[in-house]
Amino acid sequence: MALRLKNRDNFSMVLKKYFSAKNETFSLDPLAELIAAVKKEDIGVFVAYLKDNHHITENLSYYIHNIFKDKTFNLSLTEADILSENAFFPELKKRLLNKFLPSIENEDTIWYLVDVVSVTPKKDLDFFINSQEDKLSELFRLLKVDRFVANPYVKRELLFAFNVLAWRVIGNAMDVEVMKMVPKYRNLDNPFLALQNELDILITQFKEDPNFQLNSKDEVYKQIKVYLQQCQDFVNIAFKNSGKYGISSKINLYLLKIRQQLTRMSDILQIFVIDTPEDYVVRSKQLFLNILRYKSHKNNVQDLISDSTRLMSHLITNHTAETGTHYITSNAKDYMKMFWKASGGGVIVGALCVLKMLYGSLEGSDFSHAFLYSLNYAMGFVMIYLMHFTLATKQPAMTAATMAKVLADGESRKSNFTDFAHLVSKLFRTQFIAFVGNVLLAFPIALAIVYGLEVLFKQNFAIDKSTKLLTDLNPFESKAIFHACIAGFFLFISGIISGNIGNNSIFYKIPERIAKNPFINYFFGNKFAESLSKYYSKNWAGIVSNFWFGVFLGATAPIGLFFGLDLDIRHITFAAGNFALGLYGKDFSVDSYTFWIGFVTVFLIGFFNFIVSFGLSMILAFRSRKMNTTEVGAIFKEIFNYFIKNPLRFFIPIRSRLDGKAQELMEKSKSSTKPKDL
């Protein structure tokens, strides 16, 4: 390796050094040095040199045939760049280990040869792909590897790899959990079984005549191609049915593996097809580039994470999108209804602010405070949810999914983005009135409760905490903005939890299990079981996500203290309540700077709560639907222009001729969230 990195010879010097005479060595160093040197030049120059130096070309060709002779390459087709584990983390661990400590390969394989010769297989692949096609073909002819795929040994390797992949794909596709995703194929008409039958015919032909040649008009080729497409359709239907049946990460990985194996089988099949003499060199080049491509992506962690998480993020945003449609008001009546719901949330949060202040005055360990704070938040958020009130910043994680769902709709992409911009204005004013409702009630309720406590117990409970409460609302003396971003992140996480619970509920058929549970039916009756099933289906995801959101908020500060980190959370509604408690503890005797900085910071906290949770949720939603970044940029530009022309519509429900179109987009989003039978 050190020698190769230090080598600065051009390809002519390398060729003269190693191939001026017949080279009988099996060492891979000459080939490694030659490839490194050729990459510095244009491949056309290299080909021209070989044409002018026949003796060197003959020696190079002999050397290449010598080192490649009897080398197996089926592992490069069956293993490289195909998932080998049935779970995400074992696969991730394996790829990371192989990246930093490459595995030891059998020296009699092409896999080993590529490992030794190609230090950077991805760059080598790019070099050959970007080279002139006719020059690469000429190079193959000069080196006498242009009919590589006609060799019976090569055909044997290809067929063996095809057969291995076929048996593996059948095993994965017949898994009971996978079959649940596509119940209509649970019979002998399964395309995977038919594919194996056709492959057996192909193998029989090879055994009878190792020199047989397949062409695009052969019936067996046509049948295999049809069944491969039907198997791909099987996988596509399974993915589409994930909205109906739910899906686990294990099944997601199974389906990804099946798709990769089917794609690889299609690649191998294409290598066999020879219709004209020119196809020999085309297929030989194709096999060479395929092996290099598979190898270069073998340990790609980014692809693994992207492929493994895209469907799950799609399902999560699908379920949160269905909830998000309830958080966008369409008219003045809905607008005021949202205000009253947010006001109800503000009342509960005002009480929670006082309770947290009292819990903080109790002596105890960091763990006990974390437990009490978490219980306080979780109890309050679940109450808000069950009483159908609204916590303003819980909306962005839900509405972002809805907006991305509308954007991803085929028709809306082609239409004028003004319709979508108007929908965004409806979303924004809904967020605005929710903020107003939360803050307007949290402030006076916190004041009323702490005043009532002073009347009852003759003690101002806010005195000891007032200085800290007001300091925490000064972004110049505390990390209020950073802590607001932490709260926004937890809002985003709670949205993911809600979507994941919804997906798991469908995948494991929890509502149906409750309705059919013999114990519940026997002791409580059928009606109770049905009611419990419906209640679970409707509320459980919201209860769990709100509970964990409360735990996250309550435990952050104590955990930060435990690790010696300045961690905490700031939420607009709690900030409003704490502002009231801080002023009351100071008997409202604060300077104007303290008052106004606290007042402004409350709304700054709300802004960062919103922007972080909404932004992260939009990124997740965009990613799950493969949104085009250029298109998204054009949409945001249209939204900005719409705001400049109609700023009031972003704050109050002014009627518009676009209301009908925006409502139509919302209805499409709702209907597309519901699973369809496929």
C-alpha positions as CSV (number, residue, x, y, z in Angstrom):
1,M,0.0,0.0,0.0
2,A,2.8,2.4,0.9
3,L,4.5,1.6,-2.4
4,R,1.4,2.4,-4.3
5,L,0.8,5.7,-2.6
6,K,4.4,6.8,-3.3
7,N,4.4,5.7,-6.9
8,R,4.3,8.6,-9.3
9,D,5.0,6.7,-12.6
10,N,2.9,7.3,-15.6
11,F,1.2,4.2,-17.3
12,S,3.9,3.9,-20.0
13,M,6.6,3.5,-17.3
14,V,4.5,1.0,-15.4
15,L,3.9,-1.0,-18.6
16,K,7.6,-1.0,-19.5
17,K,8.5,-2.0,-16.0
18,Y,6.3,-5.0,-15.7
19,F,5.3,-6.1,-19.3
20,S,8.3,-5.6,-21.5
21,A,8.6,-9.3,-21.2
22,K,6.1,-12.1,-20.4
23,N,5.1,-11.8,-16.8
24,E,4.3,-15.1,-15.1
25,T,3.7,-13.5,-11.6
26,F,0.4,-13.8,-9.7
27,S,1.2,-10.7,-7.8
28,L,-1.5,-8.0,-8.0
29,D,0.9,-5.1,-7.5
30,P,1.5,-4.5,-11.3
31,L,-2.3,-4.2,-11.9
32,A,-2.7,-1.9,-8.9
33,E,0.1,0.4,-10.1
34,L,-1.2,0.3,-13.7
35,I,-4.8,1.3,-12.7
36,A,-3.5,4.1,-10.4
37,A,-1.4,5.4,-13.3
38,V,-4.1,5.1,-16.0
39,K,-6.6,7.1,-13.8
40,K,-4.3,10.1,-14.2
41,E,-4.7,10.0,-18.0
42,D,-7.5,9.9,-20.5
43,I,-8.4,6.3,-21.3
44,G,-8.1,7.1,-25.1
45,V,-4.4,7.9,-24.6
46,F,-3.9,4.6,-22.9
47,V,-5.7,2.6,-25.6
48,A,-3.7,4.4,-28.3
49,Y,-0.5,3.4,-26.5
50,L,-1.5,-0.2,-26.4
51,K,-2.4,-0.2,-30.1
52,D,1.1,1.1,-30.9
53,N,2.9,-1.4,-28.6
54,H,1.5,-4.9,-29.5
55,H,4.2,-6.8,-27.6
56,I,3.4,-5.0,-24.3
57,T,-0.3,-5.4,-25.0
58,E,0.1,-9.2,-25.5
59,N,2.0,-9.5,-22.3
60,L,-0.5,-7.4,-20.4
61,S,-3.4,-9.5,-21.8
62,Y,-1.6,-12.7,-20.8
63,Y,-1.0,-11.4,-17.2
64,I,-4.7,-10.4,-16.8
65,H,-6.0,-13.7,-18.0
66,N,-3.5,-15.4,-15.7
67,I,-4.5,-13.6,-12.5
68,F,-8.3,-13.8,-13.3
69,K,-8.2,-17.5,-14.3
70,D,-10.5,-19.7,-12.2
71,K,-11.3,-16.8,-9.9
72,T,-14.9,-17.1,-8.6
73,F,-17.0,-14.0,-8.5
74,N,-20.5,-15.3,-7.4
75,L,-20.0,-13.7,-4.0
76,S,-19.6,-10.3,-5.7
77,L,-23.1,-10.8,-7.1
78,T,-24.9,-12.4,-4.2
79,E,-23.4,-10.5,-1.2
80,A,-22.0,-7.1,-2.2
81,D,-24.4,-4.2,-1.6
82,I,-27.3,-6.5,-0.5
83,L,-28.6,-6.5,3.1
84,S,-27.2,-9.5,5.0
85,E,-28.9,-9.0,8.3
86,N,-32.6,-9.0,9.2
87,A,-32.5,-6.1,11.5
88,F,-31.2,-2.5,11.1
89,F,-28.7,-2.3,13.9
90,P,-26.9,-5.6,13.3
91,E,-26.6,-4.5,9.6
92,L,-25.3,-1.1,10.6
93,K,-22.8,-2.6,13.1
94,K,-21.5,-5.0,10.4
95,R,-21.1,-2.2,7.8
96,L,-19.3,0.1,10.3
97,L,-17.0,-2.7,11.3
98,N,-16.2,-3.6,7.6
99,K,-15.5,0.1,6.9
100,F,-12.8,0.4,9.6
101,L,-11.6,-3.2,9.8
102,P,-12.3,-4.8,6.3
103,S,-13.1,-8.5,6.4
104,I,-10.6,-11.1,5.3
105,E,-11.6,-12.5,1.9
106,N,-10.7,-15.7,0.1
107,E,-7.7,-15.0,-2.2
108,D,-9.2,-17.2,-5.0
109,T,-12.1,-14.8,-5.5
110,I,-12.6,-11.7,-7.6
111,W,-13.9,-10.0,-4.4
112,Y,-10.4,-10.3,-2.9
113,L,-8.8,-9.1,-6.2
114,V,-10.9,-5.9,-6.3
115,D,-10.1,-5.3,-2.6
116,V,-6.4,-5.4,-3.2
117,V,-6.2,-3.7,-6.6
118,S,-8.8,-0.9,-6.0
119,V,-8.1,1.2,-3.0
120,T,-11.0,3.6,-3.9
121,P,-13.5,1.4,-5.8
122,K,-16.0,4.3,-6.1
123,K,-13.5,6.6,-7.7
124,D,-12.3,3.8,-10.0
125,L,-16.0,3.2,-11.0
126,D,-16.5,6.8,-11.8
127,F,-13.4,6.8,-13.9
128,F,-14.5,3.9,-16.1
129,I,-18.1,5.1,-16.3
130,N,-17.0,8.5,-17.4
131,S,-14.6,7.1,-20.0
132,Q,-15.5,7.1,-23.6
133,E,-17.7,4.0,-24.3
134,D,-16.1,3.1,-27.6
135,K,-12.6,3.5,-26.1
136,L,-13.5,1.2,-23.2
137,S,-14.8,-1.4,-25.7
138,E,-11.6,-1.1,-27.7
139,L,-9.6,-1.7,-24.5
140,F,-11.6,-4.9,-23.8
141,R,-10.8,-6.1,-27.3
142,L,-7.1,-5.3,-27.1
143,L,-6.9,-7.3,-23.8
144,K,-9.0,-10.1,-25.3
145,V,-11.6,-10.0,-22.6
146,D,-14.4,-8.7,-24.9
147,R,-16.0,-12.2,-25.0
148,F,-15.6,-12.8,-21.3
149,V,-19.3,-13.6,-20.8
150,A,-19.2,-16.3,-23.5
151,N,-16.9,-18.4,-21.3
152,P,-18.8,-21.5,-19.8
153,Y,-17.1,-20.9,-16.5
154,V,-18.4,-17.4,-16.3
155,K,-21.9,-18.6,-17.2
156,R,-21.7,-21.2,-14.5
157,E,-20.8,-18.5,-11.9
158,L,-23.7,-16.3,-13.2
159,L,-26.2,-19.1,-13.0
160,F,-25.0,-20.2,-9.6
161,A,-25.4,-16.6,-8.3
162,F,-28.8,-16.4,-9.9
163,N,-29.9,-19.6,-8.2
164,V,-28.6,-18.6,-4.8
165,L,-30.5,-15.3,-5.0
166,A,-33.6,-17.0,-6.2
167,W,-33.7,-19.4,-3.2
168,R,-33.0,-16.6,-0.8
169,V,-35.6,-14.3,-2.2
170,I,-38.2,-17.2,-2.0
171,G,-37.3,-17.7,1.6
172,N,-37.7,-14.0,2.5
173,A,-40.9,-13.6,0.5
174,M,-42.5,-16.7,2.1
175,D,-41.9,-15.4,5.6
176,V,-45.2,-15.4,7.4
177,E,-45.0,-11.7,8.4
178,V,-44.1,-10.7,4.8
179,M,-47.0,-12.7,3.4
180,K,-49.4,-10.9,5.7
181,M,-48.6,-7.7,3.8
182,V,-49.8,-9.3,0.5
183,P,-52.4,-11.9,1.4
184,K,-53.7,-12.3,-2.1
185,Y,-50.4,-14.1,-3.0
186,R,-50.8,-16.7,-0.3
187,N,-51.3,-19.6,-2.8
188,L,-49.6,-21.5,-5.6
189,D,-49.9,-18.6,-8.0
190,N,-47.1,-16.9,-6.1
191,P,-44.7,-15.4,-8.7
192,F,-41.6,-16.4,-6.7
193,L,-42.4,-20.1,-7.1
194,A,-43.0,-19.7,-10.8
195,L,-39.7,-17.8,-11.1
196,Q,-37.8,-20.7,-9.6
197,N,-39.4,-23.1,-12.1
198,E,-38.2,-21.1,-15.1
199,L,-34.8,-20.8,-13.6
200,D,-34.6,-24.6,-13.3
201,I,-35.3,-24.8,-17.1
202,L,-32.4,-22.3,-17.7
203,I,-30.0,-24.3,-15.6
204,T,-31.0,-27.6,-17.3
205,Q,-30.2,-25.9,-20.7
206,F,-26.8,-25.0,-19.5
207,K,-26.0,-28.5,-18.2
208,E,-27.0,-30.0,-21.5
209,D,-25.0,-27.4,-23.5
210,P,-22.4,-25.2,-21.6
211,N,-22.0,-23.1,-24.7
212,F,-25.7,-22.3,-25.1
213,Q,-26.5,-18.6,-25.7
214,L,-29.6,-16.8,-24.5
215,N,-31.3,-14.1,-26.6
216,S,-34.1,-11.7,-26.1
217,K,-36.5,-13.8,-28.2
218,D,-36.1,-17.0,-26.1
219,E,-39.3,-18.0,-24.3
220,V,-37.5,-18.8,-21.0
221,Y,-35.9,-15.3,-21.0
222,K,-39.3,-13.7,-21.6
223,Q,-40.9,-15.8,-18.8
224,I,-38.2,-15.1,-16.3
225,K,-38.4,-11.3,-17.1
226,V,-42.2,-11.4,-16.6
227,Y,-41.9,-13.2,-13.3
228,L,-39.2,-10.9,-12.0
229,Q,-41.5,-8.0,-12.7
230,Q,-44.4,-9.7,-10.9
231,C,-42.1,-10.3,-7.9
232,Q,-41.2,-6.6,-8.0
233,D,-45.0,-5.8,-8.0
234,F,-45.3,-8.1,-5.0
235,V,-42.8,-5.9,-3.1
236,N,-44.5,-2.7,-4.3
237,I,-47.9,-3.9,-3.2
238,A,-46.5,-4.9,0.2
239,F,-45.0,-1.4,0.7
240,K,-48.3,0.2,-0.4
241,N,-50.3,-2.0,2.0
242,S,-48.1,-0.8,4.9
243,G,-50.6,2.1,5.3
244,K,-53.4,-0.5,5.8
245,Y,-51.6,-3.2,7.8
246,G,-48.8,-1.2,9.4
247,I,-45.2,-2.4,9.2
248,S,-42.3,-3.2,11.5
249,S,-38.7,-2.4,10.9
250,K,-38.0,-6.1,10.5
251,I,-40.5,-6.4,7.6
252,N,-39.3,-3.2,6.1
253,L,-35.8,-4.6,6.0
254,Y,-37.1,-7.9,4.6
255,L,-38.8,-6.1,1.7
256,L,-35.8,-4.0,1.0
257,K,-33.7,-7.1,0.9
258,I,-36.1,-8.8,-1.5
259,R,-36.1,-5.7,-3.7
260,Q,-32.3,-5.6,-3.8
261,Q,-32.1,-9.4,-4.6
262,L,-34.7,-9.1,-7.4
263,T,-32.8,-6.1,-8.9
264,R,-29.6,-8.1,-8.8
265,M,-31.2,-11.1,-10.5
266,S,-32.4,-8.7,-13.3
267,D,-28.8,-7.5,-13.7
268,I,-27.5,-11.0,-14.0
269,L,-30.2,-12.0,-16.5
270,Q,-29.3,-9.1,-18.7
271,I,-25.7,-10.3,-18.9
272,F,-26.9,-13.5,-20.5
273,V,-28.8,-11.8,-23.4
274,I,-26.7,-11.8,-26.6
275,D,-28.6,-10.7,-29.7
276,T,-25.6,-9.5,-31.8
277,P,-21.8,-10.1,-31.8
278,E,-21.3,-6.6,-30.5
279,D,-23.3,-7.6,-27.4
280,Y,-20.5,-9.8,-26.1
281,V,-18.2,-6.8,-25.4
282,V,-21.2,-4.8,-24.1
283,R,-22.2,-7.5,-21.6
284,S,-18.5,-8.1,-20.6
285,K,-18.2,-4.4,-19.8
286,Q,-21.5,-4.4,-18.0
287,L,-20.4,-7.3,-15.8
288,F,-17.1,-5.6,-15.0
289,L,-18.8,-2.3,-14.1
290,N,-21.5,-4.0,-12.1
291,I,-19.0,-5.9,-9.9
292,L,-17.1,-2.7,-9.3
293,R,-20.4,-0.8,-8.5
294,Y,-21.6,-3.5,-6.1
295,K,-18.2,-3.5,-4.3
296,S,-18.0,0.3,-4.1
297,H,-21.4,0.5,-2.3
298,K,-21.0,-2.7,-0.2
299,N,-20.5,-0.9,3.1
300,N,-22.4,2.3,2.4
301,V,-23.9,3.4,5.7
302,Q,-25.7,6.4,4.3
303,D,-27.7,4.3,1.8
304,L,-28.6,1.8,4.6
305,I,-29.9,4.6,6.8
306,S,-31.7,6.3,4.0
307,D,-33.4,3.2,2.6
308,S,-34.2,1.7,6.0
309,T,-35.8,4.8,7.5
310,R,-37.7,6.4,4.6
311,L,-40.7,4.1,4.7
312,M,-40.9,4.3,8.5
313,S,-40.8,8.1,8.4
314,H,-43.5,8.0,5.7
315,L,-45.7,5.9,7.9
316,I,-45.1,8.1,10.9
317,T,-45.9,11.3,9.0
318,N,-48.9,9.5,7.5
319,H,-50.5,9.0,10.9
320,T,-49.5,12.4,12.2
321,A,-50.9,14.0,9.0
322,E,-54.3,12.6,9.7
323,T,-54.2,14.3,13.1
324,G,-52.7,17.5,11.7
325,T,-55.8,18.2,9.5
326,H,-57.7,19.0,12.7
327,Y,-55.2,21.8,13.5
328,I,-55.9,24.0,10.5
329,T,-58.9,26.3,10.7
330,S,-60.9,27.1,7.6
331,N,-63.2,30.0,8.7
332,A,-63.9,32.4,11.5
333,K,-66.0,29.9,13.5
334,D,-63.2,27.4,13.5
335,Y,-60.7,30.1,14.3
336,M,-62.6,31.1,17.4
337,K,-63.1,27.5,18.3
338,M,-59.3,27.0,18.2
339,F,-58.9,30.1,20.5
340,W,-61.3,28.6,23.1
341,K,-59.6,25.2,22.9
342,A,-56.2,26.9,23.3
343,S,-57.6,28.9,26.2
344,G,-58.6,25.7,28.0
345,G,-55.0,24.5,27.5
346,G,-53.7,27.7,28.9
347,V,-55.9,27.2,32.1
348,I,-54.3,23.8,32.7
349,V,-50.8,25.0,32.0
350,G,-51.3,27.9,34.4
351,A,-52.0,25.4,37.2
352,L,-49.0,23.3,36.1
353,C,-46.7,26.3,36.5
354,V,-47.7,26.7,40.1
355,L,-47.4,23.0,40.8
356,K,-43.9,22.9,39.3
357,M,-42.9,25.9,41.4
358,L,-44.1,24.1,44.6
359,Y,-42.4,20.8,43.6
360,G,-39.1,22.8,43.1
361,S,-39.3,24.1,46.7
362,L,-39.4,20.6,48.1
363,E,-36.2,19.1,49.3
364,G,-35.1,16.0,47.5
365,S,-32.7,14.4,45.1
366,D,-32.4,15.2,41.4
367,F,-34.2,12.0,40.7
368,S,-37.2,12.9,42.9
369,H,-37.4,16.3,41.2
370,A,-37.2,14.7,37.8
371,F,-40.0,12.3,38.7
372,L,-42.3,15.0,40.1
373,Y,-41.7,17.4,37.2
374,S,-42.3,14.6,34.7
375,L,-45.5,13.6,36.5
376,N,-46.6,17.2,36.6
377,Y,-46.0,17.8,32.9
378,A,-47.3,14.4,31.7
379,M,-50.5,14.6,33.8
380,G,-51.2,18.1,32.4
381,F,-50.6,17.3,28.8
382,V,-52.7,14.1,28.9
383,M,-55.5,16.1,30.6
384,I,-55.3,18.7,27.8
385,Y,-55.5,16.0,25.2
386,L,-58.3,14.1,26.8
387,M,-60.3,17.2,27.4
388,H,-59.9,18.2,23.7
389,F,-58.0,21.4,24.6
390,T,-55.0,22.5,22.6
391,L,-51.3,23.1,23.5
392,A,-50.2,25.4,20.7
393,T,-46.7,24.0,20.1
394,K,-48.0,20.5,19.8
395,Q,-49.5,21.4,16.5
396,P,-46.4,22.0,14.3
397,A,-45.2,18.4,14.4
398,M,-48.7,17.3,13.2
399,T,-49.4,20.0,10.7
400,A,-45.9,19.7,9.0
401,A,-46.8,16.2,8.0
402,T,-50.1,17.4,6.6
403,M,-48.4,20.1,4.6
404,A,-45.9,17.7,3.1
405,K,-48.7,15.3,2.3
406,V,-50.5,18.0,0.4
407,L,-47.3,18.9,-1.4
408,A,-46.6,15.3,-2.4
409,D,-49.9,15.0,-4.1
410,G,-49.4,14.6,-7.8
411,E,-51.9,17.2,-8.8
412,S,-50.9,19.9,-6.4
413,R,-47.3,19.7,-7.7
414,K,-48.4,20.7,-11.1
415,S,-50.9,23.4,-10.0
416,N,-50.2,27.0,-9.0
417,F,-48.4,27.2,-5.7
418,T,-50.6,30.1,-4.7
419,D,-53.2,27.7,-3.6
420,F,-50.8,26.0,-1.3
421,A,-49.5,29.4,0.0
422,H,-53.0,30.3,1.0
423,L,-53.3,27.0,2.9
424,V,-50.1,27.9,4.7
425,S,-51.6,31.3,5.7
426,K,-54.5,29.3,7.2
427,L,-52.1,27.1,9.1
428,F,-50.1,30.1,10.4
429,R,-53.1,32.0,11.7
430,T,-54.2,28.9,13.4
431,Q,-50.9,28.7,15.2
432,F,-51.1,32.3,16.0
433,I,-54.5,32.2,17.6
434,A,-53.5,29.0,19.5
435,F,-50.5,30.9,20.9
436,V,-52.7,33.8,21.9
437,G,-55.2,31.5,23.6
438,N,-52.5,29.7,25.6
439,V,-50.7,32.8,26.7
440,L,-53.7,34.9,27.5
441,L,-55.1,32.3,30.0
442,A,-51.8,30.8,31.4
443,F,-50.7,34.2,32.7
444,P,-53.9,35.2,34.7
445,I,-54.6,31.6,35.9
446,A,-51.1,31.3,37.3
447,L,-51.6,34.7,39.0
448,A,-55.0,33.7,40.4
449,I,-53.8,30.4,41.8
450,V,-50.7,31.9,43.5
451,Y,-52.8,34.7,44.9
452,G,-55.3,32.2,46.2
453,L,-52.6,30.2,47.9
454,E,-51.3,33.4,49.6
455,V,-54.8,34.1,50.8
456,L,-55.2,30.6,52.2
457,F,-51.8,30.1,53.7
458,K,-50.7,33.7,54.4
459,Q,-47.5,33.2,52.4
460,N,-46.3,34.3,49.0
461,F,-44.9,31.1,47.6
462,A,-43.4,32.8,44.6
463,I,-40.9,35.0,46.5
464,D,-38.0,32.5,46.6
465,K,-38.3,31.6,43.0
466,S,-39.2,35.0,41.5
467,T,-35.6,36.1,40.7
468,K,-34.7,32.9,38.9
469,L,-38.1,32.8,37.0
470,L,-37.4,36.3,35.7
471,T,-33.7,35.7,35.0
472,D,-34.7,32.6,33.0
473,L,-36.8,34.9,30.7
474,N,-33.8,37.1,29.9
475,P,-32.0,35.7,26.8
476,F,-28.9,37.7,27.7
477,E,-28.5,36.3,31.2
478,S,-29.8,32.7,30.5
479,K,-29.9,30.2,27.6
480,A,-33.6,30.8,27.1
481,I,-33.5,30.5,23.3
482,F,-31.4,27.3,23.4
483,H,-33.7,25.8,26.0
484,A,-36.7,26.8,23.8
485,C,-35.0,24.9,20.9
486,I,-34.7,21.8,23.2
487,A,-38.4,22.0,23.9
488,G,-39.0,22.3,20.1
489,F,-36.9,19.1,19.6
490,F,-39.0,17.2,22.2
491,L,-42.2,18.4,20.5
492,F,-40.8,16.9,17.2
493,I,-40.0,13.6,19.0
494,S,-43.5,13.5,20.6
495,G,-44.9,13.7,17.0
496,I,-42.7,10.8,16.0
497,I,-43.9,8.8,19.0
498,S,-47.5,9.5,18.1
499,G,-47.0,8.3,14.5
500,N,-45.0,5.2,15.5
501,I,-47.7,4.2,18.1
502,G,-50.3,4.6,15.4
503,N,-48.3,2.4,13.0
504,N,-47.7,-0.3,15.6
505,S,-51.4,-0.3,16.6
506,I,-52.3,-1.1,13.0
507,F,-49.5,-3.6,12.4
508,Y,-50.2,-5.6,15.5
509,K,-53.9,-5.1,15.2
510,I,-54.2,-4.0,18.8
511,P,-57.8,-2.5,18.5
512,E,-59.0,-5.8,17.0
513,R,-57.3,-7.8,19.7
514,I,-59.0,-5.8,22.4
515,A,-62.4,-6.2,20.7
516,K,-62.0,-9.9,20.5
517,N,-60.2,-10.5,23.8
518,P,-62.0,-13.4,25.5
519,F,-61.3,-12.2,29.1
520,I,-62.6,-8.7,28.5
521,N,-65.7,-10.0,26.6
522,Y,-66.5,-12.6,29.3
523,F,-66.2,-10.3,32.4
524,F,-67.2,-6.9,30.9
525,G,-69.3,-7.8,27.8
526,N,-69.1,-7.3,24.1
527,K,-70.2,-3.6,24.2
528,F,-67.5,-2.7,26.7
529,A,-64.8,-4.5,24.6
530,E,-65.9,-2.7,21.4
531,S,-66.0,0.7,23.2
532,L,-62.5,0.1,24.7
533,S,-61.2,-0.9,21.3
534,K,-62.5,2.3,19.7
535,Y,-61.2,4.4,22.6
536,Y,-57.7,2.8,22.2
537,S,-57.7,3.3,18.5
538,K,-58.7,7.0,18.8
539,N,-56.8,8.1,21.8
540,W,-53.9,5.8,22.7
541,A,-51.3,7.3,20.4
542,G,-52.1,10.8,21.7
543,I,-52.0,9.7,25.3
544,V,-48.6,8.0,25.0
545,S,-47.0,10.9,23.0
546,N,-48.3,13.5,25.4
547,F,-47.1,11.4,28.4
548,W,-43.6,11.1,27.0
549,F,-43.5,14.7,26.0
550,G,-44.2,15.5,29.7
551,V,-41.4,13.1,30.8
552,F,-39.0,14.7,28.4
553,L,-39.7,18.2,29.6
554,G,-39.7,17.3,33.3
555,A,-36.5,15.2,33.3
556,T,-34.3,17.5,31.1
557,A,-33.2,20.0,33.8
558,P,-32.5,17.3,36.5
559,I,-30.6,15.2,34.1
560,G,-28.6,18.3,33.0
561,L,-27.7,18.9,36.7
562,F,-26.7,15.3,37.1
563,F,-24.2,15.5,34.2
564,G,-23.1,19.1,35.0
565,L,-24.7,20.5,31.9
566,D,-26.9,23.6,31.6
567,L,-29.9,21.9,30.1
568,D,-33.5,22.9,30.6
569,I,-36.6,23.6,28.5
570,R,-38.6,26.7,27.8
571,H,-42.1,26.5,26.4
572,I,-44.2,29.6,25.5
573,T,-47.2,28.7,27.6
574,F,-45.1,27.8,30.7
575,A,-43.0,30.8,30.1
576,A,-46.1,33.0,30.3
577,G,-47.2,31.3,33.5
578,N,-43.7,31.6,35.0
579,F,-43.6,35.3,34.0
580,A,-46.7,35.9,36.0
581,L,-45.3,34.0,39.0
582,G,-42.0,36.0,38.8
583,L,-43.8,39.3,38.7
584,Y,-46.1,38.2,41.6
585,G,-43.1,37.1,43.7
586,K,-41.6,40.6,43.2
587,D,-44.9,42.2,44.1
588,F,-44.9,43.6,40.5
589,S,-42.0,45.9,41.6
590,V,-39.7,45.4,38.6
591,D,-38.0,47.9,36.3
592,S,-39.3,48.4,32.8
593,Y,-36.3,46.6,31.3
594,T,-37.0,43.4,33.2
595,F,-40.7,43.5,32.4
596,W,-40.3,44.1,28.6
597,I,-37.4,41.7,28.2
598,G,-39.5,39.0,29.9
599,F,-42.6,39.9,27.8
600,V,-40.7,39.8,24.5
601,T,-38.8,36.6,25.5
602,V,-42.1,34.7,26.0
603,F,-43.0,35.2,22.4
604,L,-39.4,34.5,21.3
605,I,-39.6,31.2,23.1
606,G,-42.8,30.5,21.2
607,F,-41.2,31.3,17.9
608,F,-38.3,28.9,18.5
609,N,-40.6,26.2,19.9
610,F,-42.5,26.5,16.6
611,I,-39.7,26.8,14.2
612,V,-37.6,23.9,15.5
613,S,-40.5,21.4,15.9
614,F,-42.1,22.5,12.6
615,G,-38.8,22.6,10.7
616,L,-37.7,19.1,11.9
617,S,-41.1,17.7,11.1
618,M,-41.1,19.2,7.6
619,I,-37.6,17.8,6.9
620,L,-38.9,14.3,8.0
621,A,-42.0,14.7,6.0
622,F,-40.2,16.0,2.9
623,R,-37.7,13.1,3.1
624,S,-40.4,10.5,3.5
625,R,-42.0,11.7,0.3
626,K,-38.7,12.4,-1.7
627,M,-39.6,16.0,-2.2
628,N,-37.6,17.9,-4.8
629,T,-35.5,20.6,-3.1
630,T,-35.7,23.0,-6.0
631,E,-39.5,22.7,-6.0
632,V,-39.7,23.2,-2.3
633,G,-37.6,26.4,-2.7
634,A,-40.1,27.7,-5.3
635,I,-42.9,26.9,-3.0
636,F,-41.4,28.9,-0.1
637,K,-40.7,31.8,-2.4
638,E,-44.4,31.8,-3.4
639,I,-45.4,31.7,0.3
640,F,-43.2,34.7,1.0
641,N,-44.7,36.6,-2.0
642,Y,-48.2,35.7,-0.8
643,F,-47.4,37.0,2.7
644,I,-46.1,40.4,1.3
645,K,-49.4,40.8,-0.7
646,N,-51.7,39.5,2.1
647,P,-50.1,39.9,5.5
648,L,-53.4,40.1,7.5
649,R,-54.5,36.6,6.3
650,F,-51.6,35.1,8.2
651,F,-53.2,36.4,11.5
652,I,-56.9,36.7,11.1
653,P,-59.5,34.7,9.1
654,I,-60.2,37.0,6.1
655,R,-62.3,35.3,3.4
656,S,-60.8,34.6,0.1
657,R,-61.7,33.1,-3.2
658,L,-59.0,30.5,-2.6
659,D,-60.7,29.1,0.5
660,G,-62.5,26.5,-1.6
661,K,-59.3,25.3,-3.3
662,A,-57.4,25.1,0.0
663,Q,-60.2,23.1,1.6
664,E,-60.1,20.7,-1.4
665,L,-56.3,20.2,-0.8
666,M,-57.1,19.4,2.8
667,E,-59.8,16.9,1.9
668,K,-57.4,15.2,-0.5
669,S,-54.9,14.9,2.3
670,K,-57.4,13.3,4.6
671,S,-58.6,10.8,2.0
672,S,-55.1,9.9,0.9
673,T,-54.2,9.1,4.5
674,K,-56.8,6.4,4.7
675,P,-55.5,3.1,3.5
676,K,-56.9,1.5,0.4
677,D,-57.3,-2.1,-0.5
678,L,-54.8,-3.1,-3.0
